[in-house]
Amino acid sequence: MMHHVSHHDLEHTYANAVNTIQSQMNFEDAVKQLEEVARAGHGKAALFLAELYYQGFRVERDSMKAQYWQKMATMKA
């Protein structure tokens, strides 16, 4: 878990995960990283996850997960 991590570290992990997804490498690990970062309070990561699940991009389309991450993003904003 990523508790008590600096915003810079969260941003770094978020950027790495996004790059991994966009470069078509290991999606599962990247999605797990995004979820950890989003749970730690990174709003952009939660929004990114919401979009992935809404579109079914690199993950199975899942409107419930998309809504969950969108709600998490608004709570962190």
N, CA, C and O atoms as CSV, one atom per row, in Angstrom:
chain,resi,resn,atom,element,x,y,z
A,1,MET,N,N,0.839,-1.190,0.000
A,1,MET,CA,C,0.000,0.000,0.000
A,1,MET,C,C,0.880,1.247,0.000
A,1,MET,O,O,2.042,1.204,0.403
A,2,MET,N,N,0.317,2.334,-0.450
A,2,MET,CA,C,1.074,3.573,-0.577
A,2,MET,C,C,0.544,4.612,0.404
A,2,MET,O,O,-0.066,5.598,-0.010
A,3,HIS,N,N,0.769,4.404,1.686
A,3,HIS,CA,C,0.338,5.371,2.683
A,3,HIS,C,C,1.487,6.333,2.985
A,3,HIS,O,O,2.657,5.949,2.956
A,4,HIS,N,N,1.141,7.573,3.272
A,4,HIS,CA,C,2.121,8.587,3.657
A,4,HIS,C,C,3.211,8.745,2.596
A,4,HIS,O,O,4.404,8.718,2.899
A,5,VAL,N,N,2.779,8.908,1.362
A,5,VAL,CA,C,3.697,9.084,0.256
A,5,VAL,C,C,3.552,10.520,-0.245
A,5,VAL,O,O,2.449,11.068,-0.261
A,6,SER,N,N,4.658,11.121,-0.648
A,6,SER,CA,C,4.605,12.507,-1.096
A,6,SER,C,C,3.845,12.627,-2.417
A,6,SER,O,O,3.734,11.668,-3.181
A,7,HIS,N,N,3.331,13.821,-2.661
A,7,HIS,CA,C,2.619,14.079,-3.914
A,7,HIS,C,C,3.543,13.812,-5.101
A,7,HIS,O,O,3.107,13.285,-6.125
A,8,HIS,N,N,4.808,14.174,-4.965
A,8,HIS,CA,C,5.777,13.941,-6.043
A,8,HIS,C,C,5.888,12.453,-6.358
A,8,HIS,O,O,5.915,12.065,-7.526
A,9,ASP,N,N,5.953,11.620,-5.323
A,9,ASP,CA,C,6.037,10.172,-5.530
A,9,ASP,C,C,4.764,9.638,-6.182
A,9,ASP,O,O,4.829,8.779,-7.062
A,10,LEU,N,N,3.611,10.143,-5.753
A,10,LEU,CA,C,2.355,9.729,-6.362
A,10,LEU,C,C,2.329,10.115,-7.839
A,10,LEU,O,O,1.930,9.320,-8.690
A,11,GLU,N,N,2.749,11.319,-8.128
A,11,GLU,CA,C,2.767,11.815,-9.505
A,11,GLU,C,C,3.698,10.957,-10.361
A,11,GLU,O,O,3.374,10.628,-11.502
A,12,HIS,N,N,4.847,10.601,-9.807
A,12,HIS,CA,C,5.819,9.779,-10.526
A,12,HIS,C,C,5.239,8.395,-10.840
A,12,HIS,O,O,5.359,7.910,-11.965
A,13,THR,N,N,4.617,7.767,-9.850
A,13,THR,CA,C,4.027,6.445,-10.048
A,13,THR,C,C,2.888,6.522,-11.052
A,13,THR,O,O,2.748,5.646,-11.907
A,14,TYR,N,N,2.070,7.570,-10.952
A,14,TYR,CA,C,0.973,7.789,-11.897
A,14,TYR,C,C,1.520,7.904,-13.319
A,14,TYR,O,O,1.023,7.241,-14.229
A,15,ALA,N,N,2.529,8.732,-13.514
A,15,ALA,CA,C,3.096,8.938,-14.847
A,15,ALA,C,C,3.670,7.641,-15.410
A,15,ALA,O,O,3.491,7.346,-16.592
A,16,ASN,N,N,4.349,6.874,-14.584
A,16,ASN,CA,C,4.899,5.597,-15.044
A,16,ASN,C,C,3.792,4.647,-15.473
A,16,ASN,O,O,3.908,3.981,-16.502
A,17,ALA,N,N,2.722,4.579,-14.693
A,17,ALA,CA,C,1.620,3.680,-15.020
A,17,ALA,C,C,0.941,4.096,-16.320
A,17,ALA,O,O,0.624,3.249,-17.155
A,18,VAL,N,N,0.716,5.396,-16.494
A,18,VAL,CA,C,0.090,5.899,-17.725
A,18,VAL,C,C,0.977,5.581,-18.928
A,18,VAL,O,O,0.485,5.141,-19.967
A,19,ASN,N,N,2.281,5.804,-18.786
A,19,ASN,CA,C,3.207,5.502,-19.879
A,19,ASN,C,C,3.182,4.023,-20.228
A,19,ASN,O,O,3.217,3.654,-21.401
A,20,THR,N,N,3.122,3.185,-19.212
A,20,THR,CA,C,3.075,1.742,-19.440
A,20,THR,C,C,1.830,1.360,-20.228
A,20,THR,O,O,1.908,0.591,-21.187
A,21,ILE,N,N,0.688,1.893,-19.827
A,21,ILE,CA,C,-0.568,1.589,-20.516
A,21,ILE,C,C,-0.522,2.091,-21.958
A,21,ILE,O,O,-0.920,1.379,-22.880
A,22,GLN,N,N,-0.043,3.302,-22.147
A,22,GLN,CA,C,-0.036,3.884,-23.481
A,22,GLN,C,C,0.970,3.208,-24.402
A,22,GLN,O,O,0.784,3.207,-25.619
A,23,SER,N,N,2.028,2.636,-23.847
A,23,SER,CA,C,3.032,1.996,-24.692
A,23,SER,C,C,2.749,0.515,-24.887
A,23,SER,O,O,3.572,-0.206,-25.452
A,24,GLN,N,N,1.581,0.051,-24.420
A,24,GLN,CA,C,1.105,-1.310,-24.629
A,24,GLN,C,C,2.046,-2.353,-24.037
A,24,GLN,O,O,2.340,-3.364,-24.675
A,25,MET,N,N,2.511,-2.112,-22.836
A,25,MET,CA,C,3.360,-3.081,-22.162
A,25,MET,C,C,2.515,-3.899,-21.193
A,25,MET,O,O,1.534,-4.515,-21.608
A,26,ASN,N,N,2.868,-3.918,-19.930
A,26,ASN,CA,C,2.157,-4.745,-18.958
A,26,ASN,C,C,0.998,-3.973,-18.339
A,26,ASN,O,O,1.170,-3.250,-17.358
A,27,PHE,N,N,-0.186,-4.139,-18.926
A,27,PHE,CA,C,-1.355,-3.377,-18.505
A,27,PHE,C,C,-1.794,-3.705,-17.082
A,27,PHE,O,O,-2.148,-2.812,-16.314
A,28,GLU,N,N,-1.768,-4.990,-16.735
A,28,GLU,CA,C,-2.270,-5.385,-15.418
A,28,GLU,C,C,-1.491,-4.712,-14.302
A,28,GLU,O,O,-2.087,-4.197,-13.356
A,29,ASP,N,N,-0.161,-4.709,-14.398
A,29,ASP,CA,C,0.655,-4.055,-13.372
A,29,ASP,C,C,0.396,-2.559,-13.344
A,29,ASP,O,O,0.318,-1.957,-12.273
A,30,ALA,N,N,0.263,-1.961,-14.517
A,30,ALA,CA,C,0.030,-0.520,-14.590
A,30,ALA,C,C,-1.313,-0.150,-13.976
A,30,ALA,O,O,-1.417,0.848,-13.264
A,31,VAL,N,N,-2.330,-0.941,-14.247
A,31,VAL,CA,C,-3.648,-0.665,-13.675
A,31,VAL,C,C,-3.591,-0.811,-12.153
A,31,VAL,O,O,-4.185,-0.008,-11.433
A,32,LYS,N,N,-2.887,-1.820,-11.664
A,32,LYS,CA,C,-2.726,-1.991,-10.216
A,32,LYS,C,C,-2.017,-0.790,-9.607
A,32,LYS,O,O,-2.399,-0.318,-8.536
A,33,GLN,N,N,-0.983,-0.292,-10.287
A,33,GLN,CA,C,-0.274,0.897,-9.797
A,33,GLN,C,C,-1.208,2.096,-9.763
A,33,GLN,O,O,-1.228,2.842,-8.785
A,34,LEU,N,N,-1.978,2.282,-10.823
A,34,LEU,CA,C,-2.925,3.403,-10.860
A,34,LEU,C,C,-3.929,3.306,-9.720
A,34,LEU,O,O,-4.255,4.310,-9.088
A,35,GLU,N,N,-4.417,2.101,-9.458
A,35,GLU,CA,C,-5.382,1.929,-8.379
A,35,GLU,C,C,-4.759,2.265,-7.025
A,35,GLU,O,O,-5.405,2.895,-6.187
A,36,GLU,N,N,-3.521,1.854,-6.806
A,36,GLU,CA,C,-2.837,2.188,-5.546
A,36,GLU,C,C,-2.688,3.693,-5.393
A,36,GLU,O,O,-2.966,4.253,-4.332
A,37,VAL,N,N,-2.247,4.339,-6.463
A,37,VAL,CA,C,-2.039,5.792,-6.433
A,37,VAL,C,C,-3.368,6.516,-6.231
A,37,VAL,O,O,-3.446,7.476,-5.465
A,38,ALA,N,N,-4.408,6.054,-6.917
A,38,ALA,CA,C,-5.728,6.682,-6.783
A,38,ALA,C,C,-6.251,6.528,-5.360
A,38,ALA,O,O,-6.808,7.470,-4.796
A,39,ARG,N,N,-6.075,5.351,-4.781
A,39,ARG,CA,C,-6.517,5.138,-3.390
A,39,ARG,C,C,-5.724,5.998,-2.409
A,39,ARG,O,O,-6.214,6.345,-1.334
A,40,ALA,N,N,-4.493,6.336,-2.791
A,40,ALA,CA,C,-3.652,7.171,-1.930
A,40,ALA,C,C,-3.984,8.651,-2.062
A,40,ALA,O,O,-3.389,9.485,-1.379
A,41,GLY,N,N,-4.941,8.984,-2.945
A,41,GLY,CA,C,-5.384,10.364,-3.030
A,41,GLY,C,C,-5.039,11.098,-4.308
A,41,GLY,O,O,-5.200,12.317,-4.364
A,42,HIS,N,N,-4.573,10.412,-5.332
A,42,HIS,CA,C,-4.206,11.065,-6.588
A,42,HIS,C,C,-5.425,11.101,-7.507
A,42,HIS,O,O,-5.803,10.092,-8.102
A,43,GLY,N,N,-6.031,12.281,-7.610
A,43,GLY,CA,C,-7.264,12.452,-8.377
A,43,GLY,C,C,-7.130,12.159,-9.852
A,43,GLY,O,O,-8.035,11.578,-10.452
A,44,LYS,N,N,-5.995,12.559,-10.463
A,44,LYS,CA,C,-5.811,12.302,-11.894
A,44,LYS,C,C,-5.765,10.803,-12.177
A,44,LYS,O,O,-6.262,10.349,-13.208
A,45,ALA,N,N,-5.177,10.041,-11.274
A,45,ALA,CA,C,-5.113,8.591,-11.461
A,45,ALA,C,C,-6.525,8.003,-11.428
A,45,ALA,O,O,-6.861,7.134,-12.232
A,46,ALA,N,N,-7.342,8.480,-10.498
A,46,ALA,CA,C,-8.715,7.993,-10.405
A,46,ALA,C,C,-9.502,8.345,-11.667
A,46,ALA,O,O,-10.264,7.517,-12.167
A,47,LEU,N,N,-9.328,9.555,-12.186
A,47,LEU,CA,C,-10.006,9.945,-13.424
A,47,LEU,C,C,-9.536,9.107,-14.608
A,47,LEU,O,O,-10.333,8.708,-15.457
A,48,PHE,N,N,-8.244,8.849,-14.653
A,48,PHE,CA,C,-7.686,8.037,-15.728
A,48,PHE,C,C,-8.282,6.631,-15.683
A,48,PHE,O,O,-8.650,6.077,-16.719
A,49,LEU,N,N,-8.377,6.057,-14.484
A,49,LEU,CA,C,-8.982,4.739,-14.322
A,49,LEU,C,C,-10.445,4.757,-14.761
A,49,LEU,O,O,-10.908,3.837,-15.436
A,50,ALA,N,N,-11.167,5.804,-14.377
A,50,ALA,CA,C,-12.572,5.913,-14.779
A,50,ALA,C,C,-12.691,5.879,-16.300
A,50,ALA,O,O,-13.546,5.180,-16.843
A,51,GLU,N,N,-11.840,6.629,-16.983
A,51,GLU,CA,C,-11.868,6.647,-18.451
A,51,GLU,C,C,-11.539,5.273,-19.031
A,51,GLU,O,O,-12.193,4.825,-19.973
A,52,LEU,N,N,-10.531,4.605,-18.475
A,52,LEU,CA,C,-10.168,3.277,-18.968
A,52,LEU,C,C,-11.360,2.334,-18.889
A,52,LEU,O,O,-11.661,1.617,-19.843
A,53,TYR,N,N,-12.037,2.342,-17.740
A,53,TYR,CA,C,-13.160,1.423,-17.553
A,53,TYR,C,C,-14.384,1.835,-18.371
A,53,TYR,O,O,-15.117,0.970,-18.851
A,54,TYR,N,N,-14.619,3.132,-18.539
A,54,TYR,CA,C,-15.737,3.583,-19.377
A,54,TYR,C,C,-15.524,3.139,-20.829
A,54,TYR,O,O,-16.448,2.661,-21.487
A,55,GLN,N,N,-14.295,3.307,-21.312
A,55,GLN,CA,C,-14.001,3.021,-22.713
A,55,GLN,C,C,-13.645,1.557,-22.962
A,55,GLN,O,O,-13.703,1.088,-24.098
A,56,GLY,N,N,-13.283,0.843,-21.912
A,56,GLY,CA,C,-12.806,-0.521,-22.106
A,56,GLY,C,C,-11.453,-0.528,-22.776
A,56,GLY,O,O,-11.140,-1.430,-23.553
A,57,PHE,N,N,-10.638,0.492,-22.472
A,57,PHE,CA,C,-9.315,0.633,-23.080
A,57,PHE,C,C,-8.282,-0.091,-22.219
A,57,PHE,O,O,-7.988,0.339,-21.104
A,58,ARG,N,N,-7.733,-1.186,-22.735
A,58,ARG,CA,C,-6.723,-1.991,-22.052
A,58,ARG,C,C,-7.270,-2.751,-20.839
A,58,ARG,O,O,-6.533,-3.476,-20.171
A,59,VAL,N,N,-8.556,-2.581,-20.562
A,59,VAL,CA,C,-9.238,-3.301,-19.481
A,59,VAL,C,C,-10.618,-3.683,-20.008
A,59,VAL,O,O,-11.081,-3.154,-21.018
A,60,GLU,N,N,-11.260,-4.601,-19.312
A,60,GLU,CA,C,-12.627,-4.948,-19.691
A,60,GLU,C,C,-13.541,-3.776,-19.334
A,60,GLU,O,O,-13.439,-3.217,-18.242
A,61,ARG,N,N,-14.426,-3.410,-20.248
A,61,ARG,CA,C,-15.353,-2.301,-19.985
A,61,ARG,C,C,-16.201,-2.640,-18.762
A,61,ARG,O,O,-16.788,-3.719,-18.671
A,62,ASP,N,N,-16.253,-1.688,-17.819
A,62,ASP,CA,C,-16.960,-1.942,-16.562
A,62,ASP,C,C,-17.493,-0.610,-16.039
A,62,ASP,O,O,-16.753,0.183,-15.457
A,63,SER,N,N,-18.785,-0.376,-16.254
A,63,SER,CA,C,-19.357,0.920,-15.870
A,63,SER,C,C,-19.385,1.104,-14.355
A,63,SER,O,O,-19.294,2.233,-13.872
A,64,MET,N,N,-19.508,0.019,-13.604
A,64,MET,CA,C,-19.503,0.141,-12.136
A,64,MET,C,C,-18.130,0.596,-11.633
A,64,MET,O,O,-18.041,1.467,-10.768
A,65,LYS,N,N,-17.070,0.009,-12.172
A,65,LYS,CA,C,-15.714,0.432,-11.779
A,65,LYS,C,C,-15.463,1.861,-12.246
A,65,LYS,O,O,-14.845,2.651,-11.532
A,66,ALA,N,N,-15.939,2.190,-13.434
A,66,ALA,CA,C,-15.755,3.544,-13.951
A,66,ALA,C,C,-16.427,4.555,-13.033
A,66,ALA,O,O,-15.843,5.590,-12.709
A,67,GLN,N,N,-17.647,4.259,-12.614
A,67,GLN,CA,C,-18.356,5.169,-11.713
A,67,GLN,C,C,-17.653,5.265,-10.363
A,67,GLN,O,O,-17.559,6.346,-9.782
A,68,TYR,N,N,-17.160,4.135,-9.865
A,68,TYR,CA,C,-16.442,4.124,-8.594
A,68,TYR,C,C,-15.232,5.050,-8.655
A,68,TYR,O,O,-15.039,5.883,-7.769
A,69,TRP,N,N,-14.407,4.903,-9.711
A,69,TRP,CA,C,-13.193,5.717,-9.810
A,69,TRP,C,C,-13.519,7.180,-10.086
A,69,TRP,O,O,-12.796,8.071,-9.639
A,70,GLN,N,N,-14.591,7.429,-10.811
A,70,GLN,CA,C,-14.986,8.825,-11.037
A,70,GLN,C,C,-15.405,9.462,-9.709
A,70,GLN,O,O,-15.069,10.613,-9.432
A,71,LYS,N,N,-16.134,8.711,-8.900
A,71,LYS,CA,C,-16.532,9.224,-7.592
A,71,LYS,C,C,-15.314,9.462,-6.714
A,71,LYS,O,O,-15.245,10.468,-6.007
A,72,MET,N,N,-14.342,8.534,-6.753
A,72,MET,CA,C,-13.112,8.704,-5.976
A,72,MET,C,C,-12.374,9.969,-6.415
A,72,MET,O,O,-11.832,10.701,-5.587
A,73,ALA,N,N,-12.361,10.215,-7.716
A,73,ALA,CA,C,-11.672,11.399,-8.247
A,73,ALA,C,C,-12.315,12.672,-7.730
A,73,ALA,O,O,-11.611,13.615,-7.366
A,74,THR,N,N,-13.648,12.718,-7.690
A,74,THR,CA,C,-14.321,13.936,-7.237
A,74,THR,C,C,-14.119,14.133,-5.740
A,74,THR,O,O,-14.108,15.267,-5.261
A,75,MET,N,N,-13.959,13.048,-5.004
A,75,MET,CA,C,-13.708,13.152,-3.553
A,75,MET,C,C,-12.306,13.686,-3.288
A,75,MET,O,O,-12.066,14.325,-2.263
A,76,LYS,N,N,-11.377,13.424,-4.211
A,76,LYS,CA,C,-9.973,13.828,-4.025
A,76,LYS,C,C,-9.704,15.223,-4.578
A,76,LYS,O,O,-8.683,15.833,-4.260
A,77,ALA,N,N,-10.609,15.724,-5.396
A,77,ALA,CA,C,-10.384,17.014,-6.058
A,77,ALA,C,C,-10.376,18.179,-5.086
A,77,ALA,O,O,-10.197,19.325,-5.498
